[in-house]
Amino acid sequence: MQTTSPIRVTVWNEFVHEVKNEVVKGIYPNGIHAVIAEGLKELLGENVIVNTATLEEPEHGLTEASLAETDVLLWWGHCAHGKVSDEVVDRVQERVLQGMGLIVLHSGHFSKIFKRLLGTSCALKWREAGERERLWVCSPGHAIVRGLGECIELPETEMYGEPFGIPTPDEQIFISWFEGGEVFRSGCTWRRGNGKIFYFRPGHETYPIYYNPQVRQVLANAVEWARPEGMWTNALKAPNVPVDQAPEKIVAKGASVHKAGEQGYR
């Protein structure tokens, strides 16, 4: 039973295809973010406070104030990665390094924030053919797979295939098999600074994947797993510690390019 305060979640979605594409609009009339938020509230109840944000809001809905009130950020993007401002990406990165959890969904593998935090291409193979997918659980007993069986089967999905241009995951949670024969590392975790990152592949917008009960269970589990364990507020700071503030008494020796207390070069 949850004994701590509710997890504060923000579901971010670029919210473009749902407006411009009739097929996607028919599946997600109020946006993918609304359906994901609905699933989290349904499964986590009073243990979660869920807000949503979209690309066209001021500062993409990810202001300093809103991020300060976010424990876990879910990120869905596809056709508008380049429209996300670098200032907002900087802001999200800092929050992750401080301790905010980040759950990156499906085509968010090419988002600026995911590539920034992982430092690799995050490229992959893909095909839109409505193929069957089985997501096999690689780590039974992990918090993210709580309540699942050996695999999740999705009748129609977009294929993502290896090689996937990511650094070796800290944990491999799922691996997918597709009807066409490809496999893919569909659930991976990393730590960056104090923050936890989970990438979860399913979620192509022309299929009703975020209504699937098992997919919703994974997202709810991931939110609980990714919540901060403690915040490192000075994650990006590199303070100059003056000689007279050293834990032990010392005398400065030799020359220096900096004055006492002066900031370093960046």
Disulfide bonds with the S-S distance in Angstrom:
none
